[in-house]
């Protein structure tokens, strides 16, 4: 074990022996940033939800992109980006030993064209990003194989589902979080296999249940009361769920029930020797969140199908990876961003189907390249070793006097994404002043070219009173930008959305999609663990529930005995 003081936050942190073994295996020095600061540094590179209308800088047609018009680099539509109308190699140049390496790669980051939005195989899904093989998806992000959906984030294989996050294999669902294999259900969290159910937490395989917690295979249960099917349906019919005022009261009552319930210290399914939360079918993981099919993963989140990885986010099908964000199908790569189907790459961004790259941006089907310039295999090997030595002898020093040598991810100053555009703001919320003080960019005065035509107090309380003309209105968001959810201050209701609300007797929302997503994220436990004791047996456990939370936290064994 090694003790260090983080360069960034100045707090002390420990480097475990398992980490040191991994660093030795992949031949990198131990980090000078603590795990949280490393994650925050990576997260600023990923803008998922902020969309802008702007022209492609090559064909000049207007598109929806994740980049505003003020970027230093050109932005291309997918067709132009993948065409032979430009060559990433034309931006290459010789390495200069008299200048810090990160100063040189910044030239590429500021000049090489980028694809405006990351979508693959999608139909009628213009307003999506990190979107793969979806159809009729709207304002949804980081999703795959979904159809007729809106306002989803981190979703896979969903149909006719709205306003949900971390959701899998679900249909006709609304406001679900950390949920899977559910049908015709709403307001679920930590639930699997639910049918025709509403307001449930940590439940499994239930049908026709309402206001329940920790239930297994229940039917026709209303706030803990067992009823006949006829009596249950009568209860539901009498609730007037079409009214927002009724839903607000139910929300309050249900949240009080949840806060007094027993909870499991972390959510793990079929895991061996794992420390983390929301893990499935994984082995030997430490401080990993939202992952499945993993082996020997550390300090990572939203990862799957990978082995021997550390400090990764948004990655699948990869092995021997360190400090990576948004890659897929890569091997033996370090310090990479949006690099796919590649191996043996370091300090790359937006590269695809390549091998043996160092300090490259936007390269496709390349090998033995440094700063987008091709070399022979021998030249490449010799020069990369020289650069690594130079990075320590002549490091990059930012405005805060943080030193970046070989072994650190890209400096914050090289990132064009503003803190409040990135996912960093979701996991590590900061104010404008706080972000700038830490050297991050901040996007201010985002121009809104619309004026609300309907204020929240005038939105009908009941969905039954909403006219079809509501789709013509611009509704002011109730939060009105006074939150940390990247509020858009106003929003519209789409025709398809209105049909869904009326079909399911759901009152119109009065928060914009970003604020609704932000509140869902706030309801999830943070990607952090605390040492505490099981409230039943006293066993020492690690939990994503902080000690000041009101819930009663059980270890896995005691929890299973209680609910089954």
C-alpha positions in Angstrom: 0.0 0.0 0.0 1.1 3.5 -0.8 -0.1 6.8 0.8 -0.3 10.0 -1.3 -1.7 13.5 -1.2 -3.9 14.3 -4.2 -2.4 17.0 -6.4 -5.9 18.4 -7.1 -8.0 18.3 -3.9 -5.0 18.1 -1.5 -6.6 15.2 0.4 -4.7 12.1 1.4 -5.6 8.8 -0.4 -4.4 5.3 -0.3 -3.2 3.3 -3.3 -3.9 -0.4 -2.6 -1.4 -3.2 -3.4 -3.8 -4.5 -6.0 -3.7 -1.1 -7.7 0.1 -1.0 -7.6 0.2 -4.5 -9.2 -2.1 -3.3 -12.0 0.0 -0.2 -12.7 3.1 -2.4 -12.9 1.3 -4.8 -15.2 0.4 -2.0 -17.7 3.6 -0.1 -17.1 2.3 3.2 -15.8 3.4 5.2 -12.7 1.0 5.5 -9.8 -1.5 8.4 -10.1 -1.1 11.7 -8.4 -4.9 12.3 -8.4 -7.2 10.5 -6.0 -10.0 8.3 -7.4 -12.7 10.9 -7.2 -10.6 13.6 -8.8 -9.5 11.2 -11.6 -13.2 10.4 -12.3 -14.1 14.1 -12.3 -11.3 14.8 -14.7 -12.5 12.1 -17.1 -16.2 13.0 -16.8 -15.7 16.6 -18.1 -15.0 15.1 -21.5 -18.4 13.6 -21.9 -21.4 15.8 -22.9 -24.4 13.5 -23.1 -27.5 15.7 -22.9 -26.7 19.2 -24.3 -27.8 19.5 -27.9 -27.3 22.4 -30.3 -28.5 23.2 -33.8 -25.6 24.2 -36.0 -24.4 23.5 -39.6 -21.9 20.8 -40.5 -18.7 22.6 -41.3 -18.2 20.5 -44.5 -21.6 20.2 -46.2 -23.1 23.3 -44.5 -26.4 21.5 -43.8 -28.0 22.1 -40.4 -28.0 19.3 -37.8 -28.4 18.6 -34.1 -25.0 18.3 -32.6 -23.5 18.1 -29.1 -21.2 21.0 -29.9 -22.2 24.7 -30.0 -21.0 27.0 -32.7 -18.1 28.4 -30.7 -15.8 25.3 -30.8 -12.2 25.8 -32.0 -12.4 22.6 -34.1 -14.6 21.9 -37.2 -17.7 19.7 -36.6 -19.0 17.4 -39.3 -22.2 15.4 -39.7 -21.8 11.6 -39.6 -21.9 11.3 -43.4 -19.1 13.9 -43.9 -17.1 12.7 -41.0 -16.9 9.1 -42.3 -16.3 10.2 -45.9 -13.1 10.4 -47.8 -13.5 14.2 -48.2 -10.9 14.8 -45.5 -7.9 12.9 -44.0 -7.0 12.9 -40.3 -3.4 12.2 -41.3 -3.2 15.7 -43.0 -3.3 17.3 -39.5 -0.2 15.3 -38.3 3.1 16.9 -37.4 6.5 15.9 -36.0 6.9 15.7 -32.2 8.8 18.6 -30.8 11.0 17.7 -27.8 11.3 21.4 -26.7 7.5 21.6 -25.9 5.4 19.7 -23.4 3.6 16.8 -25.1 0.1 17.9 -23.9 0.7 21.3 -25.5 1.3 19.5 -28.8 -1.7 17.2 -28.7 -3.9 20.3 -27.8 -3.1 21.5 -31.4 -4.8 18.3 -32.7 -7.7 18.6 -30.3 -8.3 22.1 -31.5 -8.0 21.5 -35.2 -9.0 17.9 -36.2 -12.7 17.7 -37.2 -15.1 15.9 -34.8 -18.3 14.0 -35.5 -21.2 16.2 -34.3 -23.2 13.5 -32.5 -22.6 9.8 -31.7 -25.4 7.8 -33.2 -25.2 4.5 -35.1 -28.0 2.6 -36.9 -30.8 4.8 -35.7 -34.1 5.8 -37.4 -36.1 8.9 -36.6 -33.9 9.6 -33.5 -32.4 12.9 -34.3 -32.5 14.2 -30.8 -30.3 11.5 -29.2 -26.7 11.0 -28.4 -24.5 8.0 -27.6 -27.4 6.2 -29.4 -27.1 2.8 -31.0 -29.7 1.0 -33.2 -32.8 2.9 -31.9 -36.0 3.8 -33.6 -38.3 6.7 -32.8 -36.3 7.8 -29.8 -36.5 11.4 -28.6 -34.3 13.3 -26.2 -32.7 10.1 -24.9 -29.1 9.5 -24.2 -26.7 6.5 -23.9 -29.2 4.0 -25.1 -29.3 1.0 -27.3 -32.0 -1.1 -29.1 -34.9 1.0 -28.0 -38.1 1.9 -29.8 -40.8 4.6 -29.3 -39.1 6.0 -26.2 -38.5 9.5 -24.8 -36.4 11.1 -22.0 -34.4 7.9 -21.3 -30.8 7.8 -20.0 -28.7 4.6 -19.8 -31.3 2.3 -21.3 -31.3 -0.9 -23.4 -34.0 -2.8 -25.1 -37.0 -0.7 -24.0 -40.3 0.0 -25.8 -42.8 2.7 -25.3 -41.1 3.9 -22.2 -40.7 7.5 -20.9 -38.7 9.4 -18.3 -36.5 6.5 -17.0 -32.9 6.0 -16.1 -30.7 2.9 -15.8 -33.5 0.8 -17.3 -33.4 -2.5 -19.2 -35.9 -4.7 -21.1 -39.0 -2.7 -20.2 -42.2 -1.8 -22.0 -45.0 0.7 -21.3 -43.1 2.1 -18.3 -42.8 5.6 -16.8 -40.5 7.1 -14.2 -38.4 4.0 -13.5 -34.9 4.0 -12.1 -32.5 1.0 -11.8 -35.2 -1.2 -13.1 -35.5 -4.1 -15.6 -38.0 -6.5 -17.2 -41.0 -4.5 -16.2 -44.3 -4.0 -18.1 -47.0 -1.3 -17.9 -45.6 0.1 -14.6 -44.6 3.5 -13.2 -42.6 5.0 -10.4 -40.4 2.0 -9.8 -36.9 2.0 -8.3 -34.7 -1.1 -7.8 -37.5 -3.3 -9.2 -37.4 -6.3 -11.6 -40.2 -8.3 -13.2 -43.1 -6.0 -12.3 -46.4 -6.0 -14.2 -49.2 -3.4 -13.9 -47.6 -1.9 -10.8 -47.0 1.6 -9.4 -44.9 3.1 -6.7 -42.7 0.2 -5.8 -39.1 0.0 -4.3 -36.8 -3.0 -4.2 -39.5 -5.4 -5.4 -39.4 -8.5 -7.6 -41.8 -10.3 -9.8 -45.0 -8.7 -8.6 -48.3 -7.9 -10.4 -50.9 -5.3 -9.5 -49.1 -3.8 -6.5 -49.1 -0.2 -5.4 -47.1 1.6 -2.7 -45.0 -1.4 -1.7 -41.4 -1.9 -0.6 -39.2 -5.1 -0.5 -42.0 -7.3 -1.8 -41.5 -10.6 -3.5 -44.0 -12.2 -5.9 -46.9 -10.2 -4.5 -50.3 -9.7 -6.2 -53.1 -7.2 -5.6 -51.4 -5.4 -2.7 -52.2 -1.7 -1.9 -49.8 0.0 0.6 -49.3 -3.3 2.4 -52.9 -4.4 2.3 -53.7 -7.7 0.6 -56.8 -7.4 -1.5 -58.8 -9.4 -4.0 -58.1 -8.5 -7.6 -61.5 -6.7 -7.8 -61.0 -4.8 -4.6 -57.5 -3.8 -5.7 -58.6 -2.5 -9.1 -61.5 -0.6 -7.4 -58.9 1.1 -5.1 -56.8 2.2 -8.1 -59.9 3.5 -10.0 -60.8 5.6 -7.0 -57.4 7.2 -6.6 -57.8 9.8 -9.4 -54.3 9.2 -10.6 -54.9 11.5 -13.6 -54.5 14.5 -11.2 -51.1 16.0 -10.4 -52.2 17.0 -6.9 -53.1 13.4 -6.1 -49.8 12.1 -7.4 -47.9 14.7 -5.3 -49.5 13.4 -2.1 -48.8 9.8 -3.1 -45.2 10.7 -3.8 -44.8 12.2 -0.3 -46.5 9.2 1.4 -44.5 6.7 -0.5 -41.2 8.5 0.1 -41.9 8.4 3.8 -42.5 4.7 3.6 -39.2 4.2 1.7 -37.2 6.2 4.2 -38.4 3.9 7.1 -37.8 0.7 5.2 -34.9 -1.8 5.5 -32.5 -1.7 2.6 -29.7 -3.8 1.4 -26.2 -2.3 1.8 -25.5 -2.5 -1.9 -27.2 -4.1 -5.0 -25.2 -7.1 -6.3 -26.4 -10.1 -8.2 -24.2 -13.2 -8.8 -21.0 -11.4 -7.7 -17.9 -12.8 -6.0 -15.5 -10.6 -4.0 -16.9 -7.3 -5.2 -17.1 -3.9 -3.6 -19.5 -1.6 -5.3 -23.1 -1.0 -6.1 -25.5 -2.2 -8.9 -23.2 -5.0 -10.1 -24.2 -8.2 -11.7 -22.3 -11.4 -12.7 -18.9 -10.0 -11.8 -15.8 -11.1 -9.9 -13.0 -9.3 -8.1 -14.2 -5.8 -8.5 -13.4 -2.8 -6.3 -15.3 0.5 -6.1 -17.2 -0.3 -9.3 -20.8 1.0 -9.9 -23.4 0.1 -12.6 -21.5 -2.8 -14.2 -22.0 -6.3 -15.3 -20.0 -9.2 -16.7 -16.8 -7.9 -15.2 -13.6 -9.4 -13.8 -10.8 -7.5 -12.0 -12.4 -4.0 -12.5 -11.5 -1.1 -10.2 -12.7 2.6 -9.8 -15.1 2.3 -12.8 -18.8 2.8 -13.6 -21.2 2.1 -16.4 -19.0 -0.7 -17.7 -19.7 -4.2 -18.9 -18.1 -7.3 -20.5 -14.6 -6.2 -19.5 -11.5 -7.5 -17.7 -8.5 -6.0 -16.0 -9.6 -2.4 -16.1 -9.3 0.6 -13.9 -10.7 4.1 -14.0 -13.1 3.7 -16.8 -16.6 5.0 -17.7 -19.1 4.0 -20.4 -17.1 1.1 -21.8 -17.9 -2.4 -23.0 -16.0 -5.4 -24.4 -12.6 -4.3 -23.4 -9.5 -5.7 -21.6 -6.3 -4.2 -20.0 -7.6 -0.6 -19.9 -6.7 2.4 -17.7 -8.2 5.9 -17.6 -10.7 5.7 -20.4 -14.1 7.3 -21.1 -16.6 6.2 -23.7 -14.6 3.5 -25.6 -15.8 0.2 -26.8 -14.0 -3.0 -27.9 -10.5 -1.9 -27.1 -7.5 -3.8 -25.7 -4.3 -2.6 -23.9 -5.2 1.1 -24.1 -4.5 3.9 -21.7 -5.8 7.5 -21.4 -8.3 7.3 -24.2 -11.6 9.0 -25.1 -14.1 7.8 -27.6 -11.7 5.3 -29.1 -13.3 2.1 -30.5 -12.3 -1.2 -31.9 -8.6 -0.5 -31.3 -5.6 -1.9 -29.4 -2.3 -0.6 -28.0 -3.3 3.0 -27.9 -2.3 5.8 -25.5 -3.6 9.4 -25.3 -6.1 9.1 -28.2 -9.5 10.7 -28.8 -12.1 9.9 -31.5 -10.0 7.1 -33.0 -11.4 4.0 -34.6 -10.2 0.6 -35.8 -6.6 1.4 -35.2 -3.5 0.1 -33.3 -0.3 1.4 -31.9 -1.4 5.1 -31.7 0.1 7.7 -29.3 -1.3 11.2 -29.0 -3.7 10.9 -32.0 -7.1 12.5 -32.7 -9.7 11.3 -35.2 -7.6 8.6 -36.8 -9.4 5.7 -38.5 -7.7 2.5 -39.5 -4.2 3.7 -38.7 -1.2 2.1 -37.0 2.1 3.2 -35.6 1.1 6.9 -35.5 2.2 9.7 -33.2 0.4 13.0 -33.3 -1.4 11.8 -36.4 1.8 11.1 -38.2 2.8 7.6 -39.4 6.1 5.9 -38.5 7.7 2.5 -39.0 7.2 0.1 -36.2 10.8 0.6 -34.9 10.5 4.4 -35.2 7.2 4.3 -33.3 8.5 2.2 -30.5 11.6 4.3 -30.0 9.9 7.6 -30.2 7.0 6.7 -27.8 9.6 5.7 -25.2 11.3 9.0 -25.7 8.1 11.0 -25.4 7.2 9.2 -22.1 10.6 10.2 -20.7 10.2 13.7 -21.9 6.7 14.0 -20.4 8.4 13.5 -17.0 11.4 15.7 -17.7 9.3 18.5 -19.3 5.8 18.1 -17.9 2.7 20.2 -18.7 1.9 22.6 -15.9 -1.6 24.2 -15.9 -2.8 27.6 -14.6 -3.3 26.1 -11.1 0.3 24.7 -11.2 -1.0 21.1 -11.4 1.8 19.0 -12.9 0.9 16.5 -15.7 3.5 13.9 -16.4 3.2 10.6 -18.2 0.6 8.5 -16.4 -2.0 11.3 -16.0 -5.2 11.7 -18.1 -5.6 14.7 -20.4 -5.4 18.0 -18.4 -8.7 19.9 -17.8 -7.4 22.8 -19.9 -7.4 20.7 -23.0 -11.1 19.9 -22.8 -13.5 22.1 -24.8 -16.6 20.9 -23.0 -17.8 23.2 -20.2 -18.3 21.7 -16.7 -22.0 22.3 -16.8 -22.4 20.6 -20.1 -20.6 17.5 -19.0 -21.6 14.5 -16.9 -19.1 15.7 -14.2 -21.8 18.1 -13.1 -24.1 15.2 -12.4 -21.7 13.2 -10.3 -19.8 16.1 -8.8 -22.1 19.2 -8.7 -20.4 22.6 -8.6 -21.4 26.2 -9.0 -20.0 28.4 -11.7 -17.5 30.0 -9.2 -16.5 26.6 -7.8 -15.9 25.1 -11.3 -13.9 28.0 -12.5 -11.8 28.0 -9.4 -10.8 24.4 -10.1 -9.8 25.2 -13.6 -12.9 24.0 -15.4 -14.7 25.9 -18.2 -18.3 27.1 -17.6 -20.9 27.8 -20.3 -22.9 30.9 -19.4 -25.8 32.7 -21.1 -27.0 29.8 -23.2 -29.2 31.6 -25.7 -32.8 30.5 -25.6 -34.8 31.5 -28.7 -38.2 30.8 -27.2 -40.6 32.5 -24.9 -43.0 30.4 -22.7 -46.6 30.6 -23.6 -47.9 28.6 -20.6 -46.7 28.9 -17.0 -46.8 25.8 -14.6 -49.8 27.1 -12.6 -51.9 27.1 -15.7 -51.1 23.6 -16.8 -54.2 21.5 -16.2 -54.1 19.4 -13.0 -55.7 16.5 -14.7 -54.6 14.9 -17.9 -58.2 14.5 -18.7 -58.5 18.3 -19.0 -55.5 18.7 -21.3 -56.5 19.7 -24.9 -54.7 18.3 -27.9 -53.5 21.8 -28.6 -51.1 21.6 -25.7 -48.5 20.4 -28.1 -48.4 23.9 -29.5 -47.5 25.5 -26.2 -44.1 26.3 -24.8 -44.4 25.4 -21.1 -42.2 27.2 -18.5 -40.3 24.8 -16.3 -41.3 25.0 -12.6 -37.7 25.2 -11.5 -37.0 28.1 -13.8 -33.2 27.5 -13.8 -32.9 27.7 -10.1 -31.4 24.2 -9.8 -28.3 22.3 -10.7 -30.0 20.1 -13.3 -29.0 22.1 -16.5 -32.6 23.4 -16.6 -33.7 24.5 -20.1 -36.3 26.8 -18.5 -39.1 25.7 -20.9 -40.2 22.6 -22.8 -42.8 21.2 -25.2 -45.1 18.2 -25.0 -44.9 16.0 -28.2 -47.9 14.4 -29.8 -46.6 10.9 -29.0 -45.9 11.9 -25.4 -49.5 13.3 -24.9 -50.9 10.0 -26.2 -48.8 8.1 -23.7 -49.9 10.3 -20.8 -53.6 10.0 -21.7 -53.4 6.2 -22.1 -51.8 5.8 -18.7 -53.7 8.6 -16.9 -50.5 10.4 -16.1 -50.7 14.2 -15.5 -48.5 16.5 -17.6 -45.1 17.2 -16.1 -44.3 20.8 -15.1 -40.6 20.3 -15.1 -38.4 20.2 -18.2 -36.8 16.9 -19.2 -33.4 17.9 -17.8 -34.9 18.7 -14.4 -36.9 15.5 -14.4 -33.7 13.5 -15.1 -31.8 15.5 -12.5 -34.4 14.6 -9.8 -34.2 10.9 -10.8 -30.4 11.0 -10.5 -30.7 12.6 -7.0 -32.9 9.7 -5.9 -30.1 7.2 -6.7 -27.4 6.5 -4.2 -24.1 8.3 -5.0 -21.2 6.4 -6.4 -19.6 6.3 -3.0 -19.3 3.8 -0.2 -19.3 4.2 3.6 -18.1 1.8 6.3 -21.0 1.0 8.6 -22.6 -1.9 10.5 -25.5 -4.1 9.6 -28.5 -2.9 11.7 -29.5 -6.6 12.3 -26.4 -8.6 13.0 -23.8 -5.8 13.6 -21.5 -7.1 10.9 -19.1 -4.6 9.3 -20.3 -3.7 5.8 -19.7 -1.2 3.1 -22.8 0.6 1.8 -23.9 3.2 -0.7 -26.2 4.5 2.1 -24.4 7.2 4.1 -24.6 6.8 7.9 -26.8 9.9 8.2 -29.5 8.4 5.9 -32.8 7.4 7.7 -33.1 3.9 6.1 -32.3 0.8 8.1 -29.3 -0.9 6.3 -28.9 -4.7 6.4 -26.1 -6.8 5.1 -26.9 -9.2 2.2 -27.6 -12.2 4.4 -29.9 -10.4 6.9 -31.7 -8.7 4.1 -32.4 -11.9 2.2 -33.7 -13.6 5.4 -36.1 -10.6 6.0 -37.7 -10.4 2.5 -37.9 -14.0 1.5 
